[in-house]
Amino acid sequence: MSKNIQIRASGSADLSAIENLYGLAFPDEDLIPLVRDLLVDRQDVVSLVAVSDSELVAHIAFTVCSLGTLPNGAALLAPLAVTQLLHGQGIGTQLVKAGLQKLEASQMAMVLVLGDPAYYGRFGFTQENDVLPPYELPEEWASAWQSIHLKEEDLAAGQKLLVPEPWLKKALWAP
């Protein structure tokens, strides 16, 4: 575990460093427009950063979404990036846990993610079969669509996660 890691809400002064982080973390994917859309003038995104010795080393975003009768009942966890040199030191874990705690305190019902089951399973995420993603996913990605319930809610099977505009780009949901 890295020493001197502080987790805090991101601010507008962090945007350049966050964009740089995603450019380096995902050189084959252009996530910078999505990150910018999520972080500039939005009230429906929980954005946290990890800072070590005054340097931004990781970022996570949770976008508040609608689900059936729960207008703010679900959040989408994405994206998440940790600087390459600090992989495997628990910084991503700290960010995920801090975000889940913040969402649970705000009475969020559930959090969904499209990601590696081996990674997100350690937080209690399991394959989601009742809530549909905004776009149909390839069959081989079925186990990657996951959720964690932060409070008990009765959800009707087959409901689609309604995401804000930045997430309506189909390419974000395709291989």
N, C-alpha and C positions, 0 to 999 in steps of 0.2 A: 504494500500500500504506500502510495506517495505521501511524503510529509508535506505539511503546509498547504493543504488543499482547502480552499474555501468555496462553498457552494452558495450562490446568490442569484437573485433575479437579474436577467440581462437588462441593459439599458441602451438607449440610442447610441451612446459612445462606444458600445461594444460591436456595433454592426460590421465595421470593417474587419475586425479581428475574427468575427464569426464567419464572415464570407471567406476570408483567407483560410481558415480552418477547413471548411468544406471543400474548397478548391484543392487542398493538399490531401485530405482524407479520401476524397472520391474523384480522382483525376479523370476517370472514364465516364462520370456522370456529371451533368451540369445542374447541381442542386442550388446554386447561388440564386437564380431567379425565384425559386420556391422559398428559400430562406428569407430573402428580402421581402417577398409578398407576405410571409407569415409575421415578420417582425416589425414592419413599418406601419405605424398607425392602426394597429389591431388590438382590440380588447379581448378577443376570444382565444388568445394563445398564452399559455403558461410557458415562459422561456427562461431556462436556467443555464448558468455557466459555471464552470469550475475554473478557479484561478489559483495558480501556484507562483509564488514570488512575483506578484503583479503581472503575470503573463496568463492570458486566457488559453487554457489547454483543452477545454471540452465544452460542448453545448448539447442541449436537448430541448425539444419543443413538444408540447402537448396542445393540440388544437381542439377546442370545445366544439362538439358536433351535436346534431339532433338525432333522436332515435324514437320513432313512434310518438307516444305521448310525453316523452321526456325531452323537452326542448334543449336542455343543457345536461342531459343525463349521461352522455358518453364523451370521451375524449380520444383522439387519435394520437398515439405516441409516434412521432417522427418529425424530423430526422434526429439522429443521434450521431455525434462524432467526437472522437478523442484523438488528440495529436498522436501521430504514429510512434514517437519515442516513448510514450507513456502507456501504450497498450498493455493489458494484462496486470495493471496495478490497482484495479478496483475503482477507477475514477468514473467509468460508465455506470458501474453498479451504484455508486454514491448518487449520481444524477438521477437514475431511474427511481431509486428509493425515495429521494427527496421530492421528486415530482409526484409520485404516487401518494406520499403523505400529504402534500399540499392539496391534491385533488380530493382525497378522502376527507380532509378537513372542510372542503367546500361543498361536501355532500354529493360529489360526482358518483354516479351509480356504477360506471364501468369504464375501463380503458381498453382500447383495441390497438393492435399493432400488426403490421405485415413485416415479419422478420424471422430470424433464425430461432426455431423452437428450442434448440439446445441453450441458447443464450437467454432468451426471455422466459423459458420454463423455470429458471432458478428463482424468479420473482413471483411465481405462481400463475403465470400466463398458461392457458391451455387452448387447444384448438377450438375455434369458435365455429359452431355449426348453425346457430340460430340467427345471428345478425349477419346480413349480407354486406359485403364491401360495396363501395360505390360503383365499381365495374366488375364484371366477371373476371375471375382469376384463372390462369391455367391450372389444370387439374393437379399438376405436380407441386403447385404452391398451396394446396389445400391446408396442409399442416402449418404453414407460415402465417395464416390468418388466425390470430389468437386474441384472447381477451382475459382480463382479470376483473372480477366483480368486487367492487369496493363496498357496496351495500346491496342488500337484497331488494330486487325489483322484479316484478312479474313482467317479462317481455314476451310478446307473441313471436313465435318462430316465423322466420321469413321476413322480418323487418329489415329495411335497408338503412345503412348508416348514411345520414345526410350531412355532407361535408361542406364547409365554406368554399368560396370560389377558388382560392389557390390550389385546392385539392381536386378540382374538376378537370384537370388535364389527364386524359386517359393514359398518356405515356408514363405517368407516375405509378400506374397500376399494371404495367405490362413488362414482359421480359425485354 
